[in-house]
Amino acid sequence: MALKHQKSKINYPKLRLSFELKIAICNLIISNFVYPMR
């Protein structure tokens, strides 16, 4: 139980980082599409 909890605790920041990275990439793509249209 303690080992499982520790593993999930280590895994969480990596998951959050990839999620924030996806948002940053999406924002970059959107800005690249929207900017030439204006």
mmCIF entry with sequence, helices, sheets and N, C-alpha, C, O atoms, coordinates in Angstrom:
data_MODEL
# 
_entry.id   MODEL 
# 
_entity.id                         1 
_entity.type                       polymer 
_entity.pdbx_number_of_molecules   1 
# 
_entity_poly.entity_id                      1 
_entity_poly.type                           'polypeptide(L)' 
_entity_poly.nstd_linkage                   no 
_entity_poly.nstd_monomer                   no 
_entity_poly.pdbx_seq_one_letter_code       MALKHQKSKINYPKLRLSFELKIAICNLIISNFVYPMR 
_entity_poly.pdbx_seq_one_letter_code_can   MALKHQKSKINYPKLRLSFELKIAICNLIISNFVYPMR 
_entity_poly.pdbx_strand_id                 A 
# 
loop_
_entity_poly_seq.entity_id 
_entity_poly_seq.num 
_entity_poly_seq.mon_id 
_entity_poly_seq.hetero 
1 1  MET n 
1 2  ALA n 
1 3  LEU n 
1 4  LYS n 
1 5  HIS n 
1 6  GLN n 
1 7  LYS n 
1 8  SER n 
1 9  LYS n 
1 10 ILE n 
1 11 ASN n 
1 12 TYR n 
1 13 PRO n 
1 14 LYS n 
1 15 LEU n 
1 16 ARG n 
1 17 LEU n 
1 18 SER n 
1 19 PHE n 
1 20 GLU n 
1 21 LEU n 
1 22 LYS n 
1 23 ILE n 
1 24 ALA n 
1 25 ILE n 
1 26 CYS n 
1 27 ASN n 
1 28 LEU n 
1 29 ILE n 
1 30 ILE n 
1 31 SER n 
1 32 ASN n 
1 33 PHE n 
1 34 VAL n 
1 35 TYR n 
1 36 PRO n 
1 37 MET n 
1 38 ARG n 
# 
_struct_asym.id          A 
_struct_asym.entity_id   1 
# 
_struct_conf.conf_type_id            HELX_P 
_struct_conf.id                      HELX_P1 
_struct_conf.pdbx_PDB_helix_id       AA1 
_struct_conf.beg_label_comp_id       ALA 
_struct_conf.beg_label_asym_id       A 
_struct_conf.beg_label_seq_id        2 
_struct_conf.pdbx_beg_PDB_ins_code   ? 
_struct_conf.end_label_comp_id       MET 
_struct_conf.end_label_asym_id       A 
_struct_conf.end_label_seq_id        37 
_struct_conf.pdbx_end_PDB_ins_code   ? 
_struct_conf.beg_auth_comp_id        ALA 
_struct_conf.beg_auth_asym_id        A 
_struct_conf.beg_auth_seq_id         2 
_struct_conf.end_auth_comp_id        MET 
_struct_conf.end_auth_asym_id        A 
_struct_conf.end_auth_seq_id         37 
_struct_conf.pdbx_PDB_helix_class    1 
_struct_conf.details                 ? 
_struct_conf.pdbx_PDB_helix_length   36 
# 
_struct_conf_type.id          HELX_P 
_struct_conf_type.criteria    ? 
_struct_conf_type.reference   ? 
# 
loop_
_atom_site.group_PDB 
_atom_site.id 
_atom_site.type_symbol 
_atom_site.label_atom_id 
_atom_site.label_alt_id 
_atom_site.label_comp_id 
_atom_site.label_asym_id 
_atom_site.label_entity_id 
_atom_site.label_seq_id 
_atom_site.pdbx_PDB_ins_code 
_atom_site.Cartn_x 
_atom_site.Cartn_y 
_atom_site.Cartn_z 
_atom_site.occupancy 
_atom_site.B_iso_or_equiv 
_atom_site.pdbx_formal_charge 
_atom_site.auth_seq_id 
_atom_site.auth_comp_id 
_atom_site.auth_asym_id 
_atom_site.auth_atom_id 
_atom_site.pdbx_PDB_model_num 
ATOM 1   N N  . MET A 1 1  ? 0.828  -1.213 0.000   1.00 0.00 ? 1  MET A N  1 
ATOM 2   C CA . MET A 1 1  ? 0.000  0.000  0.000   1.00 0.00 ? 1  MET A CA 1 
ATOM 3   C C  . MET A 1 1  ? 0.860  1.259  0.000   1.00 0.00 ? 1  MET A C  1 
ATOM 4   O O  . MET A 1 1  ? 0.630  2.180  -0.784  1.00 0.00 ? 1  MET A O  1 
ATOM 5   N N  . ALA A 1 2  ? 1.853  1.289  0.889   1.00 0.00 ? 2  ALA A N  1 
ATOM 6   C CA . ALA A 1 2  ? 2.738  2.451  0.984   1.00 0.00 ? 2  ALA A CA 1 
ATOM 7   C C  . ALA A 1 2  ? 3.575  2.624  -0.291  1.00 0.00 ? 2  ALA A C  1 
ATOM 8   O O  . ALA A 1 2  ? 3.815  3.743  -0.744  1.00 0.00 ? 2  ALA A O  1 
ATOM 9   N N  . LEU A 1 3  ? 4.009  1.502  -0.853  1.00 0.00 ? 3  LEU A N  1 
ATOM 10  C CA . LEU A 1 3  ? 4.798  1.518  -2.087  1.00 0.00 ? 3  LEU A CA 1 
ATOM 11  C C  . LEU A 1 3  ? 3.964  2.050  -3.259  1.00 0.00 ? 3  LEU A C  1 
ATOM 12  O O  . LEU A 1 3  ? 4.446  2.835  -4.075  1.00 0.00 ? 3  LEU A O  1 
ATOM 13  N N  . LYS A 1 4  ? 2.712  1.607  -3.324  1.00 0.00 ? 4  LYS A N  1 
ATOM 14  C CA . LYS A 1 4  ? 1.795  2.044  -4.380  1.00 0.00 ? 4  LYS A CA 1 
ATOM 15  C C  . LYS A 1 4  ? 1.538  3.554  -4.286  1.00 0.00 ? 4  LYS A C  1 
ATOM 16  O O  . LYS A 1 4  ? 1.508  4.255  -5.298  1.00 0.00 ? 4  LYS A O  1 
ATOM 17  N N  . HIS A 1 5  ? 1.356  4.036  -3.063  1.00 0.00 ? 5  HIS A N  1 
ATOM 18  C CA . HIS A 1 5  ? 1.125  5.469  -2.831  1.00 0.00 ? 5  HIS A CA 1 
ATOM 19  C C  . HIS A 1 5  ? 2.334  6.302  -3.244  1.00 0.00 ? 5  HIS A C  1 
ATOM 20  O O  . HIS A 1 5  ? 2.195  7.369  -3.842  1.00 0.00 ? 5  HIS A O  1 
ATOM 21  N N  . GLN A 1 6  ? 3.517  5.799  -2.918  1.00 0.00 ? 6  GLN A N  1 
ATOM 22  C CA . GLN A 1 6  ? 4.758  6.489  -3.262  1.00 0.00 ? 6  GLN A CA 1 
ATOM 23  C C  . GLN A 1 6  ? 4.943  6.556  -4.787  1.00 0.00 ? 6  GLN A C  1 
ATOM 24  O O  . GLN A 1 6  ? 5.389  7.569  -5.326  1.00 0.00 ? 6  GLN A O  1 
ATOM 25  N N  . LYS A 1 7  ? 4.596  5.467  -5.458  1.00 0.00 ? 7  LYS A N  1 
ATOM 26  C CA . LYS A 1 7  ? 4.726  5.396  -6.910  1.00 0.00 ? 7  LYS A CA 1 
ATOM 27  C C  . LYS A 1 7  ? 3.813  6.419  -7.596  1.00 0.00 ? 7  LYS A C  1 
ATOM 28  O O  . LYS A 1 7  ? 4.233  7.108  -8.526  1.00 0.00 ? 7  LYS A O  1 
ATOM 29  N N  . SER A 1 8  ? 2.561  6.513  -7.132  1.00 0.00 ? 8  SER A N  1 
ATOM 30  C CA . SER A 1 8  ? 1.607  7.453  -7.699  1.00 0.00 ? 8  SER A CA 1 
ATOM 31  C C  . SER A 1 8  ? 2.032  8.895  -7.401  1.00 0.00 ? 8  SER A C  1 
ATOM 32  O O  . SER A 1 8  ? 1.805  9.795  -8.210  1.00 0.00 ? 8  SER A O  1 
ATOM 33  N N  . LYS A 1 9  ? 2.648  9.107  -6.241  1.00 0.00 ? 9  LYS A N  1 
ATOM 34  C CA . LYS A 1 9  ? 3.123  10.434 -5.852  1.00 0.00 ? 9  LYS A CA 1 
ATOM 35  C C  . LYS A 1 9  ? 4.268  10.889 -6.774  1.00 0.00 ? 9  LYS A C  1 
ATOM 36  O O  . LYS A 1 9  ? 4.352  12.066 -7.125  1.00 0.00 ? 9  LYS A O  1 
ATOM 37  N N  . ILE A 1 10 ? 5.139  9.960  -7.160  1.00 0.00 ? 10 ILE A N  1 
ATOM 38  C CA . ILE A 1 10 ? 6.240  10.262 -8.083  1.00 0.00 ? 10 ILE A CA 1 
ATOM 39  C C  . ILE A 1 10 ? 5.698  10.482 -9.507  1.00 0.00 ? 10 ILE A C  1 
ATOM 40  O O  . ILE A 1 10 ? 6.192  11.342 -10.237 1.00 0.00 ? 10 ILE A O  1 
ATOM 41  N N  . ASN A 1 11 ? 4.698  9.712  -9.884  1.00 0.00 ? 11 ASN A N  1 
ATOM 42  C CA . ASN A 1 11 ? 4.156  9.749  -11.242 1.00 0.00 ? 11 ASN A CA 1 
ATOM 43  C C  . ASN A 1 11 ? 3.327  11.015 -11.520 1.00 0.00 ? 11 ASN A C  1 
ATOM 44  O O  . ASN A 1 11 ? 3.219  11.441 -12.670 1.00 0.00 ? 11 ASN A O  1 
ATOM 45  N N  . TYR A 1 12 ? 2.745  11.612 -10.479 1.00 0.00 ? 12 TYR A N  1 
ATOM 46  C CA . TYR A 1 12 ? 1.846  12.753 -10.661 1.00 0.00 ? 12 TYR A CA 1 
ATOM 47  C C  . TYR A 1 12 ? 2.484  13.976 -11.327 1.00 0.00 ? 12 TYR A C  1 
ATOM 48  O O  . TYR A 1 12 ? 1.891  14.514 -12.261 1.00 0.00 ? 12 TYR A O  1 
ATOM 49  N N  . PRO A 1 13 ? 3.664  14.443 -10.894 1.00 0.00 ? 13 PRO A N  1 
ATOM 50  C CA . PRO A 1 13 ? 4.249  15.628 -11.544 1.00 0.00 ? 13 PRO A CA 1 
ATOM 51  C C  . PRO A 1 13 ? 4.547  15.420 -13.032 1.00 0.00 ? 13 PRO A C  1 
ATOM 52  O O  . PRO A 1 13 ? 4.425  16.354 -13.825 1.00 0.00 ? 13 PRO A O  1 
ATOM 53  N N  . LYS A 1 14 ? 4.931  14.215 -13.407 1.00 0.00 ? 14 LYS A N  1 
ATOM 54  C CA . LYS A 1 14 ? 5.198  13.890 -14.813 1.00 0.00 ? 14 LYS A CA 1 
ATOM 55  C C  . LYS A 1 14 ? 3.909  14.004 -15.629 1.00 0.00 ? 14 LYS A C  1 
ATOM 56  O O  . LYS A 1 14 ? 3.910  14.536 -16.740 1.00 0.00 ? 14 LYS A O  1 
ATOM 57  N N  . LEU A 1 15 ? 2.813  13.497 -15.062 1.00 0.00 ? 15 LEU A N  1 
ATOM 58  C CA . LEU A 1 15 ? 1.503  13.564 -15.712 1.00 0.00 ? 15 LEU A CA 1 
ATOM 59  C C  . LEU A 1 15 ? 1.051  15.015 -15.877 1.00 0.00 ? 15 LEU A C  1 
ATOM 60  O O  . LEU A 1 15 ? 0.530  15.404 -16.922 1.00 0.00 ? 15 LEU A O  1 
ATOM 61  N N  . ARG A 1 16 ? 1.258  15.795 -14.839 1.00 0.00 ? 16 ARG A N  1 
ATOM 62  C CA . ARG A 1 16 ? 0.869  17.207 -14.856 1.00 0.00 ? 16 ARG A CA 1 
ATOM 63  C C  . ARG A 1 16 ? 1.719  17.989 -15.867 1.00 0.00 ? 16 ARG A C  1 
ATOM 64  O O  . ARG A 1 16 ? 1.214  18.872 -16.560 1.00 0.00 ? 16 ARG A O  1 
ATOM 65  N N  . LEU A 1 17 ? 2.994  17.658 -15.941 1.00 0.00 ? 17 LEU A N  1 
ATOM 66  C CA . LEU A 1 17 ? 3.912  18.317 -16.875 1.00 0.00 ? 17 LEU A CA 1 
ATOM 67  C C  . LEU A 1 17 ? 3.504  18.051 -18.317 1.00 0.00 ? 17 LEU A C  1 
ATOM 68  O O  . LEU A 1 17 ? 3.486  18.968 -19.138 1.00 0.00 ? 17 LEU A O  1 
ATOM 69  N N  . SER A 1 18 ? 3.177  16.798 -18.630 1.00 0.00 ? 18 SER A N  1 
ATOM 70  C CA . SER A 1 18 ? 2.755  16.446 -19.995 1.00 0.00 ? 18 SER A CA 1 
ATOM 71  C C  . SER A 1 18 ? 1.439  17.137 -20.344 1.00 0.00 ? 18 SER A C  1 
ATOM 72  O O  . SER A 1 18 ? 1.233  17.538 -21.489 1.00 0.00 ? 18 SER A O  1 
ATOM 73  N N  . PHE A 1 19 ? 0.551  17.277 -19.364 1.00 0.00 ? 19 PHE A N  1 
ATOM 74  C CA . PHE A 1 19 ? -0.730 17.960 -19.576 1.00 0.00 ? 19 PHE A CA 1 
ATOM 75  C C  . PHE A 1 19 ? -0.511 19.438 -19.881 1.00 0.00 ? 19 PHE A C  1 
ATOM 76  O O  . PHE A 1 19 ? -1.124 19.978 -20.802 1.00 0.00 ? 19 PHE A O  1 
ATOM 77  N N  . GLU A 1 20 ? 0.359  20.097 -19.113 1.00 0.00 ? 20 GLU A N  1 
ATOM 78  C CA . GLU A 1 20 ? 0.693  21.503 -19.341 1.00 0.00 ? 20 GLU A CA 1 
ATOM 79  C C  . GLU A 1 20 ? 1.409  21.690 -20.680 1.00 0.00 ? 20 GLU A C  1 
ATOM 80  O O  . GLU A 1 20 ? 1.214  22.696 -21.361 1.00 0.00 ? 20 GLU A O  1 
ATOM 81  N N  . LEU A 1 21 ? 2.227  20.725 -21.043 1.00 0.00 ? 21 LEU A N  1 
ATOM 82  C CA . LEU A 1 21 ? 2.931  20.752 -22.330 1.00 0.00 ? 21 LEU A CA 1 
ATOM 83  C C  . LEU A 1 21 ? 1.940  20.668 -23.494 1.00 0.00 ? 21 LEU A C  1 
ATOM 84  O O  . LEU A 1 21 ? 2.085  21.382 -24.486 1.00 0.00 ? 21 LEU A O  1 
ATOM 85  N N  . LYS A 1 22 ? 0.936  19.800 -23.373 1.00 0.00 ? 22 LYS A N  1 
ATOM 86  C CA . LYS A 1 22 ? -0.117 19.696 -24.394 1.00 0.00 ? 22 LYS A CA 1 
ATOM 87  C C  . LYS A 1 22 ? -0.865 21.017 -24.559 1.00 0.00 ? 22 LYS A C  1 
ATOM 88  O O  . LYS A 1 22 ? -1.141 21.443 -25.681 1.00 0.00 ? 22 LYS A O  1 
ATOM 89  N N  . ILE A 1 23 ? -1.194 21.667 -23.435 1.00 0.00 ? 23 ILE A N  1 
ATOM 90  C CA . ILE A 1 23 ? -1.877 22.958 -23.476 1.00 0.00 ? 23 ILE A CA 1 
ATOM 91  C C  . ILE A 1 23 ? -1.004 24.012 -24.157 1.00 0.00 ? 23 ILE A C  1 
ATOM 92  O O  . ILE A 1 23 ? -1.495 24.795 -24.971 1.00 0.00 ? 23 ILE A O  1 
ATOM 93  N N  . ALA A 1 24 ? 0.270  24.030 -23.830 1.00 0.00 ? 24 ALA A N  1 
ATOM 94  C CA . ALA A 1 24 ? 1.210  24.982 -24.441 1.00 0.00 ? 24 ALA A CA 1 
ATOM 95  C C  . ALA A 1 24 ? 1.327  24.754 -25.952 1.00 0.00 ? 24 ALA A C  1 
ATOM 96  O O  . ALA A 1 24 ? 1.349  25.718 -26.718 1.00 0.00 ? 24 ALA A O  1 
ATOM 97  N N  . ILE A 1 25 ? 1.402  23.501 -26.386 1.00 0.00 ? 25 ILE A N  1 
ATOM 98  C CA . ILE A 1 25 ? 1.467  23.164 -27.812 1.00 0.00 ? 25 ILE A CA 1 
ATOM 99  C C  . ILE A 1 25 ? 0.169  23.560 -28.519 1.00 0.00 ? 25 ILE A C  1 
ATOM 100 O O  . ILE A 1 25 ? 0.200  24.106 -29.622 1.00 0.00 ? 25 ILE A O  1 
ATOM 101 N N  . CYS A 1 26 ? -0.967 23.284 -27.881 1.00 0.00 ? 26 CYS A N  1 
ATOM 102 C CA . CYS A 1 26 ? -2.263 23.677 -28.452 1.00 0.00 ? 26 CYS A CA 1 
ATOM 103 C C  . CYS A 1 26 ? -2.359 25.189 -28.610 1.00 0.00 ? 26 CYS A C  1 
ATOM 104 O O  . CYS A 1 26 ? -2.818 25.672 -29.645 1.00 0.00 ? 26 CYS A O  1 
ATOM 105 N N  . ASN A 1 27 ? -1.937 25.937 -27.610 1.00 0.00 ? 27 ASN A N  1 
ATOM 106 C CA . ASN A 1 27 ? -1.938 27.398 -27.693 1.00 0.00 ? 27 ASN A CA 1 
ATOM 107 C C  . ASN A 1 27 ? -1.025 27.907 -28.802 1.00 0.00 ? 27 ASN A C  1 
ATOM 108 O O  . ASN A 1 27 ? -1.360 28.868 -29.495 1.00 0.00 ? 27 ASN A O  1 
ATOM 109 N N  . LEU A 1 28 ? 0.111  27.272 -28.967 1.00 0.00 ? 28 LEU A N  1 
ATOM 110 C CA . LEU A 1 28 ? 1.057  27.636 -30.028 1.00 0.00 ? 28 LEU A CA 1 
ATOM 111 C C  . LEU A 1 28 ? 0.458  27.393 -31.417 1.00 0.00 ? 28 LEU A C  1 
ATOM 112 O O  . LEU A 1 28 ? 0.563  28.239 -32.305 1.00 0.00 ? 28 LEU A O  1 
ATOM 113 N N  . ILE A 1 29 ? -0.164 26.238 -31.587 1.00 0.00 ? 29 ILE A N  1 
ATOM 114 C CA . ILE A 1 29 ? -0.818 25.896 -32.863 1.00 0.00 ? 29 ILE A CA 1 
ATOM 115 C C  . ILE A 1 29 ? -1.971 26.863 -33.158 1.00 0.00 ? 29 ILE A C  1 
ATOM 116 O O  . ILE A 1 29 ? -2.099 27.352 -34.280 1.00 0.00 ? 29 ILE A O  1 
ATOM 117 N N  . ILE A 1 30 ? -2.801 27.135 -32.158 1.00 0.00 ? 30 ILE A N  1 
ATOM 118 C CA . ILE A 1 30 ? -3.923 28.057 -32.333 1.00 0.00 ? 30 ILE A CA 1 
ATOM 119 C C  . ILE A 1 30 ? -3.433 29.454 -32.706 1.00 0.00 ? 30 ILE A C  1 
ATOM 120 O O  . ILE A 1 30 ? -3.977 30.078 -33.618 1.00 0.00 ? 30 ILE A O  1 
ATOM 121 N N  . SER A 1 31 ? -2.419 29.944 -32.016 1.00 0.00 ? 31 SER A N  1 
ATOM 122 C CA . SER A 1 31 ? -1.872 31.273 -32.321 1.00 0.00 ? 31 SER A CA 1 
ATOM 123 C C  . SER A 1 31 ? -1.247 31.317 -33.718 1.00 0.00 ? 31 SER A C  1 
ATOM 124 O O  . SER A 1 31 ? -1.317 32.341 -34.397 1.00 0.00 ? 31 SER A O  1 
ATOM 125 N N  . ASN A 1 32 ? -0.640 30.213 -34.145 1.00 0.00 ? 32 ASN A N  1 
ATOM 126 C CA . ASN A 1 32 ? -0.067 30.135 -35.497 1.00 0.00 ? 32 ASN A CA 1 
ATOM 127 C C  . ASN A 1 32 ? -1.142 30.142 -36.584 1.00 0.00 ? 32 ASN A C  1 
ATOM 128 O O  . ASN A 1 32 ? -0.929 30.688 -37.667 1.00 0.00 ? 32 ASN A O  1 
ATOM 129 N N  . PHE A 1 33 ? -2.299 29.534 -36.297 1.00 0.00 ? 33 PHE A N  1 
ATOM 130 C CA . PHE A 1 33 ? -3.405 29.547 -37.256 1.00 0.00 ? 33 PHE A CA 1 
ATOM 131 C C  . PHE A 1 33 ? -4.166 30.876 -37.240 1.00 0.00 ? 33 PHE A C  1 
ATOM 132 O O  . PHE A 1 33 ? -4.538 31.396 -38.292 1.00 0.00 ? 33 PHE A O  1 
ATOM 133 N N  . VAL A 1 34 ? -4.391 31.411 -36.060 1.00 0.00 ? 34 VAL A N  1 
ATOM 134 C CA . VAL A 1 34 ? -5.207 32.631 -35.918 1.00 0.00 ? 34 VAL A CA 1 
ATOM 135 C C  . VAL A 1 34 ? -4.456 33.874 -36.406 1.00 0.00 ? 34 VAL A C  1 
ATOM 136 O O  . VAL A 1 34 ? -5.053 34.739 -37.046 1.00 0.00 ? 34 VAL A O  1 
ATOM 137 N N  . TYR A 1 35 ? -3.181 33.972 -36.118 1.00 0.00 ? 35 TYR A N  1 
ATOM 138 C CA . TYR A 1 35 ? -2.407 35.178 -36.468 1.00 0.00 ? 35 TYR A CA 1 
ATOM 139 C C  . TYR A 1 35 ? -2.359 35.475 -37.973 1.00 0.00 ? 35 TYR A C  1 
ATOM 140 O O  . TYR A 1 35 ? -2.576 36.626 -38.350 1.00 0.00 ? 35 TYR A O  1 
ATOM 141 N N  . PRO A 1 36 ? -2.082 34.490 -38.864 1.00 0.00 ? 36 PRO A N  1 
ATOM 142 C CA . PRO A 1 36 ? -2.096 34.794 -40.307 1.00 0.00 ? 36 PRO A CA 1 
ATOM 143 C C  . PRO A 1 36 ? -3.485 35.176 -40.844 1.00 0.00 ? 36 PRO A C  1 
ATOM 144 O O  . PRO A 1 36 ? -3.589 35.946 -41.799 1.00 0.00 ? 36 PRO A O  1 
ATOM 145 N N  . MET A 1 37 ? -4.546 34.638 -40.233 1.00 0.00 ? 37 MET A N  1 
ATOM 146 C CA . MET A 1 37 ? -5.911 34.964 -40.658 1.00 0.00 ? 37 MET A CA 1 
ATOM 147 C C  . MET A 1 37 ? -6.260 36.426 -40.412 1.00 0.00 ? 37 MET A C  1 
ATOM 148 O O  . MET A 1 37 ? -6.992 37.025 -41.199 1.00 0.00 ? 37 MET A O  1 
ATOM 149 N N  . ARG A 1 38 ? -5.757 36.996 -39.353 1.00 0.00 ? 38 ARG A N  1 
ATOM 150 C CA . ARG A 1 38 ? -6.000 38.419 -39.070 1.00 0.00 ? 38 ARG A CA 1 
ATOM 151 C C  . ARG A 1 38 ? -5.123 39.255 -39.983 1.00 0.00 ? 38 ARG A C  1 
ATOM 152 O O  . ARG A 1 38 ? -5.161 40.483 -39.920 1.00 0.00 ? 38 ARG A O  1 
# 
